[in-house]
Amino acid sequence: MPTILAAALAALASYSSTVSAADAAPPLPFTAQAWRAAALRDVDAGYRVTLANHAGAHDPHNPAFLRNLRAARAHGAALAAKVNDGSGYIAALLGFSNRIHDGHAGVYPSFDFDAVKPAEWPGFVAAWRGDLFVYASEDGAAREGERIVSCDGKPARRLLAQNVFAFLGRPKEEGQWWSQARNLFTDFGNPFAPRPQRCVFELDGRQVERVLAWRTMPDSRTPLLRDSVAGATLPVGLSEPRKNLFWVAMPTFQPSDAERAAYRAINEQVRKERERFLGADAVVVDLRRNQGGSSSWSEEFAKALWGDAELKRRDDARNRNVEVWYRASPGNIAYYQQGKEKDIARGETASAQWWAEREAATRKAQAAGKPYYISKDEPEENSGTVQQAPAAPFTRPVYVIVPGNCASACLDAIDYFKLFPNTKLVGAPSSADSTYMEVRVEPLPGGLARVIVPTKLYVNRPRGNGEFYRPDIPVTDLRWSTATFLDVVERDLAGK
């Protein structure tokens, strides 16, 4: 069953080569005392691993980082001292992680939430579309499209802040309201966030109060949690819904081998059929469900569409003052070594070289007693060979569909696309990144949890810490179907 844990880790765990399938099912404690001891142990261990390896721990540009980390340890320990079961253990770890104020860091359980308590729901799923609405319902629990006004006398915004954002997400980022609202009515037994009992709903100006009937959420209904954020999507690929309108689906930048091949096929087709694209009515880039991975996939597409040399010229100008600082710690060095060995085994020589250079440079910095290796000109991992720029510039309209949970390499994609004035963002506000990137995942000794560690930081990055994108064309429809966005694009084109 998909869980809140899956959402928290979706854009993180795939970066690491250190997490094995065995990590997903550790033996669980049996007593309240054992759960409490585990929570105290793992909050403390998470703090120590983060302090020893996180790129922000010595960051002179962000003195608040260490204050936040220490406050997170204190808060997590206070929650852990009250833990009596697995649900409390999970909540203590989430409370600790949330207080770090870095979406790329934290400690998370290595087991699914429903291993300790099956998810319960009141028969409906909520979604954020500028306000809180019923996304889907069954058996008359609510009506689709109703606005959720309040619960137990608390306005929806305050309830989300207390029950969700205290443990997951960052409320200052507008996209996080879109991605986290689904968790308000999904209960895993968090003892520090009592679930709502009575809610007021409004539709067509009429309000009604209902008592919520909580029950186990069937597996058949859990896809609604995912769909409420970004709707259905298409597999990686290039299609043509109608003549001269091209649709490029990019639902992940953490591709499987088959998806890697699909991305390469997209770029090859764009280059081969460039004359058709130069005369296109529009190109739609569909990022629904994309939560990051490697920025090389969007970079290579942008090269194919706008031209290698033109992208490089604009990107170099944007990043002319950027530095990349790699934290030189034994754990991070081992991560770069593992990345190198993995890509050598896969025959990906360009990216293996990228890993090897980082490994060698951080080893040298560590030997010299320096906390960072500082790079002023970072080549992209997995980057392809720069090809000759096309003679004609690409100036046709580009629409980029952005979900609320777009972060990390998904934001890097928008950075590339928005270098060009013919790009419009469609959909929701995005999430945001800190300046701490390139995460790895390290299992904690107790076997119950793993810590997320960003290994590098950006200095002078044009997109600032916590900065997100707002859509040029907001789409607040409950159903984020392909047909919905096709209609939005067609109406905008007609308006031109």
ABEGO torsion letter per residue (X at the ends): XBBAAAAAAAAAAAABAABBAAAABBBBBABAAAAAAAAAAAAAAAAAAAAAABAAAABAABAAAAAAAAAAAAAAAAAAAABABAAAAAAAAAAAAAAAGBAABEBBBABBAAAABBBBBAGBBBBBBGBBBBABBBGGABBBGBBBABBGGBBAAAAAAAAAAAABEBAABAAAAAAAAAAAABBAGBAABBBBABBBBBBGGBBBBBBBBBBBBBAAAAAAAAAAAAEBBBBBEBBBABBGBBBBBBABABBBAAAAAAAAAAAAAAAAAAAAAAABABBBBBABGBAEEBAAAAAAAAAAAAEAAAAAAAAAAAAAABBBBBBBBAAAAAAAAAAAAAAAAAGBAAAAAAAAAAAAAAAAAAAAGBABBBBABBBBBGBBBBBBBBABBBABBBBBBBBAABBEAAAAAAAAAAABAABBBBEBBBBBBBABBGBBBBBBAAGABBBBBBABBBBGBABBBGBBBBBABBBABABBBAAAAAAAAAAAAAAX
